[in-house]
């Protein structure tokens, strides 16, 4: 795969994409630049990590409110 210039592979569904594509036409997910093996990198999921942090803060706040306040 690395020998084919101008082509990268979607990391989610393994569809061949053009090197300049930023979204897979098959699974509609965002893809990044190709690595040395020709597989596109998965972009960082800011929304997912942000929601995880907010949920953790909300859980800690609830635990404090339910069990540790006086």
N, C-alpha and C positions, 0 to 999 in steps of 0.2 A: 504494500500500500504506500509506503513512503517514497517509492520511486515515481509515483504518478503526481506530477506537478499540477497544481490548480485544483486538487480534489482533497476533501477531508471527509471523515465519517462521523455521523451523529453519535454521541456517546449514549444516547437513550434508546434509539431504534436501529442503529447501524445503517442508516440510509446514506448513500453517497451524496455529498453536497459540493457546490462550488466553493473555492477557497474564500471568496468574499462574502458568502452568506452569513447572516447573523441569526437567522431563525430557520429551523428545519421545516421543510414544506410538508413532510409526512406527519410528524407528531406535534408540530407547531410550538416546540420549545426553543428557547434561546440557546445559542451555542457560541463559543468563543473561538479563538485562534486554534489552529491545529498544532499538536505537539510533534515531536520528532517521528512518531509512528503514524502520523496522518489522522489521528483521532482528535476531534474537536474537544476543547476543554469545557467543562461545565462552569458557567458563570456563578459568582458568589451570590447566594440567595439572601439579600439584605432583608426582605420582608419576612422571611421565615425565621431568621435569627432574631430580628427585632420583636416579633410576636412571642417568641420563646422567652426572651428576656422579660417582656411585659407580663407574661403569664406567671413566671417565677416570682417576680416582685409582688404581683397580686396575691399569689398563694402565701408568700411569707407574711404579707400584710394581714391576710385573713387569719393565719395561724396565730399571729400576735394578738389580733383583736379577739379571737375566740378563746384563747387559752392563757395568755400571759398578761393581759391588762388587769389592772387592779380596780 
